[in-house]
Structure formats: structure tokens, C-alpha cells
Amino acid sequence: MKYRECMVDFIATETETHPEQISLDEDFKNFNLDSLGIASMTFELEKLHGKDIPPTAFSDHSTISTK
């Protein structure tokens, strides 16, 4: 599973939204994820991909589509 797909699935689950309704260009802060939610998503991404993600990743990159 790609990072983007994983983030969409996680945000959809956390916000009780259908994945198709999650915009890749929506700012993370608009999903109303608290710091625990962001930490949980980071953990899931690291677990799935076996790579460390810097703690600043979601403040450095404000949307899912950020490259």
C-alpha cells in the first residue's frame, strides 16, 4: 500500500468519512486530527513501510499530495 492510500484510509477511518471524500489537497489541520491522531497515523505508516518518518513530516508537508 502506498503512503497516500494509507493516509487516506487512516483519515477516513478516524473521521468516519468515505475514502473517496478525502481530498489529497486538503490541509491536514482541516481533518481535525489531534496530535495523538497524527502520531497514530505516523506509526501506521512506519509499520507498513518499515521506514522512520520524522516527527515534523506533517507540519513540513501540509497535505497528502505534497511531494
A tleap script that builds the chain and sets N, CA, C and O, in Angstrom:
source leaprc.protein.ff14SB
mol = sequence {
  NMET LYS TYR ARG GLU CYS MET VAL ASP PHE
  ILE ALA THR GLU THR GLU THR HIE PRO GLU
  GLN ILE SER LEU ASP GLU ASP PHE LYS ASN
  PHE ASN LEU ASP SER LEU GLY ILE ALA SER
  MET THR PHE GLU LEU GLU LYS LEU HIE GLY
  LYS ASP ILE PRO PRO THR ALA PHE SER ASP
  HIE SER THR ILE SER THR CLYS
}
set mol.1.N position { 0.844 -1.171 0.000 }
set mol.1.CA position { 0.000 0.000 0.000 }
set mol.1.C position { 0.895 1.241 0.000 }
set mol.1.O position { 1.863 1.312 0.757 }
set mol.2.N position { 0.574 2.198 -0.836 }
set mol.2.CA position { 1.342 3.434 -0.920 }
set mol.2.C position { 1.044 4.335 0.271 }
set mol.2.O position { 0.021 4.188 0.940 }
set mol.3.N position { 1.955 5.269 0.524 }
set mol.3.CA position { 1.779 6.207 1.627 }
set mol.3.C position { 0.454 6.956 1.509 }
set mol.3.O position { -0.282 7.080 2.487 }
set mol.4.N position { 0.155 7.451 0.315 }
set mol.4.CA position { -1.077 8.230 0.123 }
set mol.4.C position { -2.309 7.400 0.448 }
set mol.4.O position { -3.204 7.864 1.153 }
set mol.5.N position { -2.359 6.193 -0.056 }
set mol.5.CA position { -3.514 5.323 0.210 }
set mol.5.C position { -3.657 5.047 1.699 }
set mol.5.O position { -4.766 5.038 2.231 }
set mol.6.N position { -2.549 4.826 2.358 }
set mol.6.CA position { -2.559 4.559 3.795 }
set mol.6.C position { -3.079 5.771 4.557 }
set mol.6.O position { -3.896 5.626 5.466 }
set mol.7.N position { -2.615 6.966 4.193 }
set mol.7.CA position { -3.075 8.174 4.862 }
set mol.7.C position { -4.563 8.409 4.628 }
set mol.7.O position { -5.290 8.767 5.554 }
set mol.8.N position { -5.015 8.211 3.401 }
set mol.8.CA position { -6.440 8.382 3.101 }
set mol.8.C position { -7.265 7.406 3.924 }
set mol.8.O position { -8.260 7.801 4.532 }
set mol.9.N position { -6.872 6.147 3.954 }
set mol.9.CA position { -7.610 5.143 4.722 }
set mol.9.C position { -7.629 5.486 6.209 }
set mol.9.O position { -8.664 5.364 6.864 }
set mol.10.N position { -6.496 5.912 6.736 }
set mol.10.CA position { -6.419 6.259 8.158 }
set mol.10.C position { -7.328 7.447 8.465 }
set mol.10.O position { -8.121 7.395 9.406 }
set mol.11.N position { -7.217 8.514 7.678 }
set mol.11.CA position { -8.025 9.710 7.917 }
set mol.11.C position { -9.506 9.397 7.755 }
set mol.11.O position { -10.328 9.877 8.535 }
set mol.12.N position { -9.852 8.603 6.757 }
set mol.12.CA position { -11.249 8.234 6.560 }
set mol.12.C position { -11.791 7.487 7.776 }
set mol.12.O position { -12.912 7.746 8.216 }
set mol.13.N position { -11.015 6.578 8.310 }
set mol.13.CA position { -11.435 5.821 9.494 }
set mol.13.C position { -11.573 6.741 10.702 }
set mol.13.O position { -12.571 6.685 11.421 }
set mol.14.N position { -10.571 7.583 10.923 }
set mol.14.CA position { -10.576 8.475 12.091 }
set mol.14.C position { -11.712 9.499 12.042 }
set mol.14.O position { -12.269 9.868 13.075 }
set mol.15.N position { -12.047 9.950 10.838 }
set mol.15.CA position { -13.068 10.983 10.697 }
set mol.15.C position { -14.434 10.426 10.302 }
set mol.15.O position { -15.387 11.174 10.090 }
set mol.16.N position { -14.509 9.098 10.208 }
set mol.16.CA position { -15.752 8.423 9.823 }
set mol.16.C position { -16.291 8.982 8.506 }
set mol.16.O position { -17.466 9.323 8.376 }
set mol.17.N position { -15.385 9.058 7.545 }
set mol.17.CA position { -15.675 9.577 6.212 }
set mol.17.C position { -15.317 8.509 5.192 }
set mol.17.O position { -14.421 7.698 5.426 }
set mol.18.N position { -16.011 8.506 4.062 }
set mol.18.CA position { -15.646 7.577 2.993 }
set mol.18.C position { -14.324 8.025 2.368 }
set mol.18.O position { -14.118 9.220 2.159 }
set mol.19.N position { -13.435 7.089 2.070 }
set mol.19.CA position { -12.136 7.451 1.494 }
set mol.19.C position { -12.249 8.332 0.244 }
set mol.19.O position { -11.391 9.184 0.012 }
set mol.20.N position { -13.288 8.136 -0.553 }
set mol.20.CA position { -13.457 8.920 -1.777 }
set mol.20.C position { -13.691 10.400 -1.472 }
set mol.20.O position { -13.502 11.253 -2.339 }
set mol.21.N position { -14.100 10.699 -0.246 }
set mol.21.CA position { -14.386 12.080 0.135 }
set mol.21.C position { -13.158 12.795 0.722 }
set mol.21.O position { -13.223 13.980 1.046 }
set mol.22.N position { -12.059 12.079 0.855 }
set mol.22.CA position { -10.833 12.670 1.381 }
set mol.22.C position { -10.045 13.263 0.215 }
set mol.22.O position { -9.592 12.544 -0.676 }
set mol.23.N position { -9.891 14.578 0.239 }
set mol.23.CA position { -9.149 15.266 -0.813 }
set mol.23.C position { -7.647 15.198 -0.524 }
set mol.23.O position { -7.208 15.458 0.596 }
set mol.24.N position { -6.878 14.849 -1.536 }
set mol.24.CA position { -5.426 14.791 -1.390 }
set mol.24.C position { -4.825 16.180 -1.208 }
set mol.24.O position { -3.689 16.310 -0.752 }
set mol.25.N position { -5.574 17.207 -1.560 }
set mol.25.CA position { -5.087 18.579 -1.462 }
set mol.25.C position { -5.603 19.308 -0.218 }
set mol.25.O position { -5.315 20.490 -0.029 }
set mol.26.N position { -6.354 18.618 0.617 }
set mol.26.CA position { -6.893 19.210 1.848 }
set mol.26.C position { -5.787 19.307 2.899 }
set mol.26.O position { -5.019 18.365 3.093 }
set mol.27.N position { -5.719 20.430 3.557 }
set mol.27.CA position { -4.726 20.618 4.612 }
set mol.27.C position { -5.021 19.658 5.769 }
set mol.27.O position { -6.176 19.487 6.159 }
set mol.28.N position { -3.972 19.032 6.314 }
set mol.28.CA position { -4.149 18.072 7.412 }
set mol.28.C position { -4.942 18.663 8.567 }
set mol.28.O position { -5.750 17.967 9.183 }
set mol.29.N position { -4.719 19.946 8.870 }
set mol.29.CA position { -5.413 20.544 10.010 }
set mol.29.C position { -6.928 20.582 9.807 }
set mol.29.O position { -7.673 20.657 10.784 }
set mol.30.N position { -7.391 20.532 8.575 }
set mol.30.CA position { -8.828 20.537 8.301 }
set mol.30.C position { -9.500 19.191 8.582 }
set mol.30.O position { -10.728 19.097 8.588 }
set mol.31.N position { -8.702 18.160 8.812 }
set mol.31.CA position { -9.262 16.846 9.151 }
set mol.31.C position { -9.507 16.704 10.651 }
set mol.31.O position { -10.023 15.687 11.114 }
set mol.32.N position { -9.132 17.736 11.402 }
set mol.32.CA position { -9.341 17.764 12.859 }
set mol.32.C position { -8.694 16.591 13.582 }
set mol.32.O position { -9.245 16.061 14.547 }
set mol.33.N position { -7.521 16.193 13.106 }
set mol.33.CA position { -6.761 15.156 13.798 }
set mol.33.C position { -5.941 15.824 14.898 }
set mol.33.O position { -5.249 16.812 14.653 }
set mol.34.N position { -6.021 15.291 16.082 }
set mol.34.CA position { -5.207 15.830 17.166 }
set mol.34.C position { -3.810 15.224 17.091 }
set mol.34.O position { -3.519 14.425 16.201 }
set mol.35.N position { -2.956 15.607 18.026 }
set mol.35.CA position { -1.571 15.116 17.989 }
set mol.35.C position { -1.504 13.599 18.132 }
set mol.35.O position { -0.623 12.961 17.555 }
set mol.36.N position { -2.414 13.024 18.888 }
set mol.36.CA position { -2.448 11.564 19.016 }
set mol.36.C position { -2.828 10.922 17.685 }
set mol.36.O position { -2.276 9.885 17.316 }
set mol.37.N position { -3.755 11.522 16.972 }
set mol.37.CA position { -4.145 11.005 15.659 }
set mol.37.C position { -3.002 11.051 14.671 }
set mol.37.O position { -2.778 10.100 13.922 }
set mol.38.N position { -2.273 12.162 14.668 }
set mol.38.CA position { -1.119 12.290 13.774 }
set mol.38.C position { -0.048 11.273 14.158 }
set mol.38.O position { 0.552 10.644 13.286 }
set mol.39.N position { 0.195 11.108 15.453 }
set mol.39.CA position { 1.186 10.129 15.917 }
set mol.39.C position { 0.766 8.714 15.523 }
set mol.39.O position { 1.605 7.913 15.109 }
set mol.40.N position { -0.513 8.404 15.646 }
set mol.40.CA position { -1.014 7.079 15.276 }
set mol.40.C position { -0.857 6.836 13.780 }
set mol.40.O position { -0.472 5.744 13.362 }
set mol.41.N position { -1.156 7.861 12.967 }
set mol.41.CA position { -1.007 7.711 11.524 }
set mol.41.C position { 0.467 7.518 11.177 }
set mol.41.O position { 0.800 6.701 10.318 }
set mol.42.N position { 1.343 8.258 11.835 }
set mol.42.CA position { 2.781 8.109 11.610 }
set mol.42.C position { 3.230 6.690 11.947 }
set mol.42.O position { 3.982 6.078 11.189 }
set mol.43.N position { 2.771 6.170 13.079 }
set mol.43.CA position { 3.121 4.814 13.491 }
set mol.43.C position { 2.645 3.797 12.455 }
set mol.43.O position { 3.388 2.882 12.099 }
set mol.44.N position { 1.416 3.948 11.973 }
set mol.44.CA position { 0.883 3.018 10.971 }
set mol.44.C position { 1.707 3.067 9.685 }
set mol.44.O position { 2.009 2.028 9.098 }
set mol.45.N position { 2.066 4.263 9.254 }
set mol.45.CA position { 2.888 4.401 8.044 }
set mol.45.C position { 4.251 3.752 8.230 }
set mol.45.O position { 4.744 3.063 7.337 }
set mol.46.N position { 4.859 3.973 9.390 }
set mol.46.CA position { 6.166 3.370 9.665 }
set mol.46.C position { 6.071 1.855 9.713 }
set mol.46.O position { 6.951 1.157 9.208 }
set mol.47.N position { 5.017 1.350 10.314 }
set mol.47.CA position { 4.832 -0.098 10.430 }
set mol.47.C position { 4.633 -0.730 9.053 }
set mol.47.O position { 5.219 -1.773 8.760 }
set mol.48.N position { 3.820 -0.112 8.213 }
set mol.48.CA position { 3.541 -0.667 6.889 }
set mol.48.C position { 4.739 -0.609 5.951 }
set mol.48.O position { 4.953 -1.509 5.139 }
set mol.49.N position { 5.517 0.463 6.074 }
set mol.49.CA position { 6.596 0.669 5.111 }
set mol.49.C position { 7.990 0.394 5.661 }
set mol.49.O position { 8.969 0.411 4.915 }
set mol.50.N position { 8.080 0.140 6.968 }
set mol.50.CA position { 9.370 -0.195 7.560 }
set mol.50.C position { 10.380 0.937 7.516 }
set mol.50.O position { 11.587 0.694 7.524 }
set mol.51.N position { 9.899 2.166 7.471 }
set mol.51.CA position { 10.792 3.326 7.434 }
set mol.51.C position { 10.373 4.311 8.504 }
set mol.51.O position { 9.187 4.470 8.792 }
set mol.52.N position { 11.364 4.974 9.094 }
set mol.52.CA position { 11.077 6.013 10.077 }
set mol.52.C position { 10.573 7.262 9.372 }
set mol.52.O position { 11.040 7.618 8.291 }
set mol.53.N position { 9.617 7.913 10.004 }
set mol.53.CA position { 9.089 9.176 9.492 }
set mol.53.C position { 9.437 10.253 10.516 }
set mol.53.O position { 9.152 10.094 11.703 }
set mol.54.N position { 10.047 11.340 10.070 }
set mol.54.CA position { 10.432 12.389 11.011 }
set mol.54.C position { 9.205 12.981 11.711 }
set mol.54.O position { 8.137 13.077 11.106 }
set mol.55.N position { 9.347 13.373 12.963 }
set mol.55.CA position { 8.226 13.930 13.712 }
set mol.55.C position { 7.627 15.183 13.069 }
set mol.55.O position { 6.465 15.512 13.309 }
set mol.56.N position { 8.414 15.874 12.261 }
set mol.56.CA position { 7.938 17.112 11.628 }
set mol.56.C position { 7.289 16.888 10.257 }
set mol.56.O position { 6.905 17.852 9.594 }
set mol.57.N position { 7.167 15.652 9.835 }
set mol.57.CA position { 6.684 15.360 8.486 }
set mol.57.C position { 5.346 16.013 8.166 }
set mol.57.O position { 5.158 16.536 7.068 }
set mol.58.N position { 4.419 15.987 9.112 }
set mol.58.CA position { 3.086 16.506 8.814 }
set mol.58.C position { 2.976 18.007 9.025 }
set mol.58.O position { 1.981 18.614 8.630 }
set mol.59.N position { 3.973 18.609 9.636 }
set mol.59.CA position { 3.994 20.073 9.683 }
set mol.59.C position { 4.798 20.625 8.496 }
set mol.59.O position { 4.522 21.720 8.004 }
set mol.60.N position { 5.794 19.853 8.045 }
set mol.60.CA position { 6.571 20.255 6.870 }
set mol.60.C position { 5.766 20.094 5.586 }
set mol.60.O position { 5.942 20.857 4.636 }
set mol.61.N position { 4.897 19.114 5.560 }
set mol.61.CA position { 4.068 18.811 4.386 }
set mol.61.C position { 2.615 18.844 4.838 }
set mol.61.O position { 2.184 17.971 5.591 }
set mol.62.N position { 1.869 19.819 4.398 }
set mol.62.CA position { 0.550 20.075 4.964 }
set mol.62.C position { -0.598 19.303 4.318 }
set mol.62.O position { -1.719 19.338 4.824 }
set mol.63.N position { -0.338 18.602 3.201 }
set mol.63.CA position { -1.401 17.834 2.545 }
set mol.63.C position { -0.897 16.447 2.181 }
set mol.63.O position { 0.305 16.184 2.200 }
set mol.64.N position { -1.821 15.572 1.852 }
set mol.64.CA position { -1.446 14.224 1.410 }
set mol.64.C position { -0.697 14.295 0.091 }
set mol.64.O position { 0.245 13.532 -0.125 }
set mol.65.N position { -1.099 15.199 -0.795 }
set mol.65.CA position { -0.493 15.261 -2.132 }
set mol.65.C position { 0.884 15.914 -2.159 }
set mol.65.O position { 1.553 15.884 -3.191 }
set mol.66.N position { 1.320 16.501 -1.050 }
set mol.66.CA position { 2.637 17.122 -1.004 }
set mol.66.C position { 3.703 16.094 -1.345 }
set mol.66.O position { 3.708 14.989 -0.804 }
set mol.67.N position { 4.594 16.458 -2.234 }
set mol.67.CA position { 5.631 15.516 -2.657 }
set mol.67.C position { 6.912 15.790 -1.948 }
set mol.67.O position { 7.904 15.097 -2.175 }
savepdb mol mol.pdb
quit
